Every structure is written in structure tokens, then in C-alpha cells.
Amino acid sequence: MKLNAMYNFKHKHNLKSIKWKWIILAFLLIVILYGGVYFFEELTKLPPQEAIKQSLFNTMHAQNYRFEVKATRIYEGKETLLSDLHGEKGAQGIYLKGTIPLIKADVEIYHLGTTLYRRDPFTKGWVVVPTEGRVGIEQLITELNPLGVFNFPEENLDVKYVGVERVQGKKCRVYEIMTRGENRYLQLFWQDFNYIIWIDRKEGLIRQAQISAEHRDDSQYNLKLLVSFYDFNKEIELKPPIPTE
């Protein structure tokens, strides 16, 4: 009986040892595989400046996407909302809606082809504004383009890779850029631009960006822009609204 008991004990002990060995082996394999994938991704990662150029190209050539743009002014640690906008970009043009608390105004606009449709804040009807050949309107359309904030000289970018973060459920590489910027509207009041850009690691698209700058006349005032892009290449159809007669 003692021999049988001793045999059963050793047999169970050996089975447990074998089980733990397999668990440890599986764990080590997972670690090795994960490490290999990580090493491969780091090895094939583009240089920072090239990664920014490629992501700008990919994002600007996306047929469709949705976006959000929020601008705040910071003074002595207090933030004031300047604008809060969201919209869609499709093959037909661009749609934009939101609020501009600074001037206590709501805005809703379609820019389709050469025609601008604007929602009248009083009648709530739609007004057609021809854009062709009108410099002021053309400048407005440029400013409405959410990708316009990425207009900076590509040849002299000071780009730094700062790590990986998850945005919108996507793993993104994060880059920091110091540049003067070349957006005509922003440059009127702001200078010393700092960009933090989140680039989708798989698709090479810009998912999010934060832009900060200081006021040209008073460095105590700072600007912060937060831009988000999502629903890339999803089906988006923009139809012109019916103008009010």
C-alpha cells in the first residue's frame, strides 16, 4: 500500500511538473514572438521626418473622412473656447458644422464644387454663396480645411519620435514637431508652433494632432488646437441643401 501511495504521489507530482513546464514554455514563446514583432516594427519604422511626410500624403489623399477641430485660447492657465467644429469630407466637397463662442455664432456650411451653401442663423434657411473668382471666399475655404493646419515647410522640419499611444482604439506612433507653420490665417496672430501628431501605425494616417502656439504681441496668450480624424474611406455622400427662395 505504501508503495502504491508513493507511486501515485510521484506520478501526480510529475504530471504537475510537466504541466507547469508547458505553461512556462508557452509563456516564453509568446514573449519571444511579441518581442520579435516589436523588434521588426521598430526595425522597419520610417525615420521621423519621412514618417511625417508619408502620413501627410496619405491623409491628404484620403477620399473620405470625418473630423473634429477644437480651438482654445489659454491665458494664465485659464482656457477659453474659441471654436468647436466637426464635419465630413467626401468626393463632392466638405461639410462643416459647429459653434464659435468668441463671436457667439453657430456655423453650418457646405462647400460643394464651386458653390458655398451657408445656413442663415436667423431664418435657418440655406443661402447660396458663389465662390469662383472671389479671393475672400477662397481664403475662407482654405481656412475651413482641417488639413490646412498641417501646412508647414517639409524640408526643414525638426521632428522627434516620442513613443506609442492608443487613439480611437488604434495604436499610433507619436511625433513632436517644432516649426514656424505656413498657414496664413494662423500666422496673422500666432507664432512658434509646436505639433504633436498621432499616426496610425498600420495605415500611416494622421488620427489626431495637437497644435500649440503663442500670440505674436503677447506671449502670455497661447493657442491650442486639437484635431481628430476618423472614418477614413468610409462611404460619405454630401448632397447640396435646398436653398431658401
Secondary structure in CASP SS format (residue, H / E / C, confidence):
PFRMAT SS
TARGET T0000
AUTHOR 0000-0000-0000
METHOD secondary structure of the structure
MODEL  1
M C 1.00
K H 1.00
L H 1.00
N H 1.00
A H 1.00
M H 1.00
Y H 1.00
N H 1.00
F H 1.00
K H 1.00
H H 1.00
K H 1.00
H H 1.00
N H 1.00
L H 1.00
K H 1.00
S H 1.00
I H 1.00
K H 1.00
W H 1.00
K H 1.00
W H 1.00
I H 1.00
I H 1.00
L H 1.00
A H 1.00
F H 1.00
L H 1.00
L H 1.00
I H 1.00
V H 1.00
I H 1.00
L H 1.00
Y H 1.00
G H 1.00
G H 1.00
V H 1.00
Y H 1.00
F H 1.00
F H 1.00
E H 1.00
E H 1.00
L H 1.00
T H 1.00
K C 1.00
L C 1.00
P C 1.00
P H 1.00
Q H 1.00
E H 1.00
A H 1.00
I H 1.00
K H 1.00
Q H 1.00
S H 1.00
L H 1.00
F H 1.00
N H 1.00
T H 1.00
M H 1.00
H C 1.00
A C 1.00
Q C 1.00
N C 1.00
Y E 1.00
R E 1.00
F E 1.00
E E 1.00
V E 1.00
K E 1.00
A E 1.00
T E 1.00
R E 1.00
I E 1.00
Y E 1.00
E C 1.00
G C 1.00
K E 1.00
E E 1.00
T E 1.00
L E 1.00
L E 1.00
S E 1.00
D E 1.00
L E 1.00
H E 1.00
G E 1.00
E E 1.00
K E 1.00
G E 1.00
A C 1.00
Q C 1.00
G E 1.00
I E 1.00
Y E 1.00
L E 1.00
K E 1.00
G E 1.00
T E 1.00
I E 1.00
P H 1.00
L H 1.00
I H 1.00
K C 1.00
A E 1.00
D E 1.00
V E 1.00
E E 1.00
I E 1.00
Y E 1.00
H E 1.00
L E 1.00
G C 1.00
T C 1.00
T E 1.00
L E 1.00
Y E 1.00
R E 1.00
R E 1.00
D C 1.00
P C 1.00
F C 1.00
T C 1.00
K C 1.00
G C 1.00
W E 1.00
V E 1.00
V E 1.00
V E 1.00
P E 1.00
T C 1.00
E C 1.00
G C 1.00
R C 1.00
V H 1.00
G H 1.00
I H 1.00
E H 1.00
Q H 1.00
L H 1.00
I H 1.00
T H 1.00
E H 1.00
L H 1.00
N C 1.00
P H 1.00
L H 1.00
G H 1.00
V H 1.00
F H 1.00
N C 1.00
F C 1.00
P C 1.00
E C 1.00
E C 1.00
N C 1.00
L C 1.00
D E 1.00
V E 1.00
K E 1.00
Y E 1.00
V E 1.00
G E 1.00
V E 1.00
E E 1.00
R E 1.00
V E 1.00
Q C 1.00
G C 1.00
K E 1.00
K E 1.00
C E 1.00
R E 1.00
V E 1.00
Y E 1.00
E E 1.00
I E 1.00
M E 1.00
T E 1.00
R C 1.00
G C 1.00
E C 1.00
N C 1.00
R H 1.00
Y H 1.00
L H 1.00
Q H 1.00
L H 1.00
F H 1.00
W E 1.00
Q E 1.00
D E 1.00
F E 1.00
N E 1.00
Y E 1.00
I E 1.00
I E 1.00
W E 1.00
I E 1.00
D E 1.00
R C 1.00
K C 1.00
E C 1.00
G C 1.00
L C 1.00
I E 1.00
R E 1.00
Q E 1.00
A E 1.00
Q E 1.00
I E 1.00
S E 1.00
A E 1.00
E E 1.00
H E 1.00
R C 1.00
D C 1.00
D C 1.00
S C 1.00
Q C 1.00
Y E 1.00
N E 1.00
L E 1.00
K E 1.00
L E 1.00
L E 1.00
V E 1.00
S E 1.00
F E 1.00
Y E 1.00
D C 1.00
F C 1.00
N C 1.00
K C 1.00
E C 1.00
I C 1.00
E C 1.00
L C 1.00
K C 1.00
P C 1.00
P C 1.00
I C 1.00
P C 1.00
T C 1.00
E C 1.00
END
